[in-house]
Structures are given as structure tokens and as C-alpha cells.
């Protein structure tokens, strides 16, 4: 089986560069100003973008868990 070359849902391409995006969970949306923050990864290479996006996804998910008291679970 060959590996598939797909992008995770939090990785989107805008113009010539990839961006990281993640939807804020519904229970946190009333206290967060932006529903879907986006951040440019400043690269047009998918492999590099995936690497940076995975790191960011882990950090953002841990931030989402802190208000719920689940950060150390």
C-alpha cells in the first residue's frame, strides 16, 4: 500500500502558501473573539506545512483544554 498525499483538515492552501486553521469548540466560542483563527505557515511545500501544522495543532488543542480543566489529562 502506498501512502496517500492528503492534507489534514487544519491545513489549507491560500494562494501560494499553506495556512493553519482550527475551529474553536462551540463551548469556547462565547469567550473567543475569532471562530476560526488562521495563521500563515509561510511555506508552499506540503511536507513542511504538515510538520508545522501538526505542532501548532497540538499547542492549540492544549489551549482549548485548559479552560475545561482537562489540560493534564
C-alpha positions as a printed Julia matrix, in Angstrom:
73×3 Matrix{Float64}:
   0.0    0.0    0.0
   1.31   3.42  -0.88
   0.98   6.41   1.35
  -1.67   8.95   0.47
  -0.64  12.55  -0.04
  -3.51  14.35   1.66
  -3.71  17.4    3.89
  -5.19  17.35   7.4
  -8.39  19.39   7.84
  -6.5   22.09   9.75
  -4.18  22.71   6.79
  -5.49  24.84   3.92
  -3.82  26.37   0.91
  -4.32  30.05   0.22
  -2.75  31.41  -2.93
   0.83  30.07  -2.92
   1.22  29.3    0.8
  -0.34  26.97   3.34
  -2.27  28.18   6.37
  -3.11  26.55   9.65
  -6.74  26.82  10.74
  -8.74  25.3   13.55
 -12.33  25.87  14.52
 -12.83  26.95  18.13
 -15.03  24.44  20.01
 -18.64  25.56  20.47
 -18.4   25.79  24.25
 -15.44  28.2   23.97
 -16.8   30.37  21.14
 -18.62  32.8   23.51
 -15.28  33.77  25.12
 -13.09  33.65  21.99
 -13.41  36.5   19.52
 -12.5   34.55  16.37
 -14.47  31.42  15.44
 -11.84  30.02  13.07
  -8.36  31.5   13.53
  -5.95  31.2   10.61
  -2.2   31.56  10.62
   0.08  31.55   7.6
   2.73  28.83   7.72
   4.76  30.81   5.17
   5.58  27.82   3.01
   4.3   26.41  -0.25
   5.7   22.94   0.42
   3.14  20.44   1.7
   5.58  18.34   3.77
   6.94  21.35   5.6
   3.44  22.75   6.1
   2.24  19.44   7.59
   5.12  19.42  10.05
   4.44  22.96  11.29
   0.66  22.46  11.29
   0.93  19.32  13.46
   2.98  21.21  16.03
   0.5   24.08  16.05
  -2.48  21.72  16.28
  -1.08  20.14  19.43
  -0.46  23.51  21.03
  -3.87  24.91  20.1
  -5.71  21.8   21.29
  -3.96  22.0   24.66
  -5.05  25.67  24.9
  -8.63  24.6   24.2
  -8.48  22.05  27.02
  -7.14  24.43  29.7
 -10.45  26.29  30.34
 -12.17  22.92  30.68
  -9.66  21.7   33.26
  -8.5   18.84  31.02
  -5.04  20.1   30.05
  -3.13  17.49  32.09
  -5.33  14.51  31.19
